Amino acid sequence: MYLRQEVYQEAEEWLKVLLADTITEVENELDLVTATEEAHTKIYRLINPAFDPEVQFSIDTCYQDISAVDMAV
């Protein structure tokens, strides 16, 4: 993990913009599990537009091909 707090603050601000609609849906009673899955999918698709959660999350974890995401995110 990073020791510099500004890295996490920058990531938080970036994610607030990326996930603004999901955050609003949670405030309007969207299930947290569903919202978490949506958030992960948005982040992974930003890195790899061809990411398909139905395929990747249905196979054994050792065979998943999910792009690496910075730990701050």
N, C-alpha and C positions, 0 to 999 in steps of 0.2 A: 504494500500500500504506500501511497505517496505521503510524505511528511509535510508537504506544503499544502496548507488549507485552501489557498487560492485556486488550486487545481480542482478541488471538489466544488468550490463556489461557482467557478466558471461552468463546470459540467452541469450543476444544478440549474443555473440560469438558461443554459442551452436546452436542457431537457424540458424546462417549463414552457418554452416556446414550441418545441417539437410535440409535446404531449398535452398542449392546452385543451384540446377538445376532449381527450380522454379524462383529464382532471375534472373538467366541467361535468362530464357524464357521471363520474364517481360522486360528485357533489349532488347530482340529481338521482342518486340511488342505484347506480350501476354496481353490479356485484364486483367485489374487489378482485376475485380470482380472474374473472373475465377481463377486467381492466388491466391486470398485470400481464395477461397473455397478449392483449392488444399492444401494450407498451413494448414488450419484448419484440413483437413482430415489427412494429414501426422502426425500432432501433436497428434490428437485423436487416430490414429492407433498405434502410438508408445506406448501409454498408454494401449490401448485395441485393440489388433490385429483383433478382430471380429467386430470392428466398421464399420457400413455400413451407409454412409452418405445419400444414397437414402432413406433408411428406416427412420433414425433418423430425418432428416430435413423435411420429408414429414408429420410427425405427429405433433399434437398440442404440443407447447413447454412445457406444464405442464406434458406431458407424455414421453418426450424425456429421454433416458437413456444414457447421455453423461458423460464420466468420468471427474472428476474435474482436471483442469490443473492449475498449479501455476500461479498467477496473473502476475508475472514477465515475464512468457512466453507469 
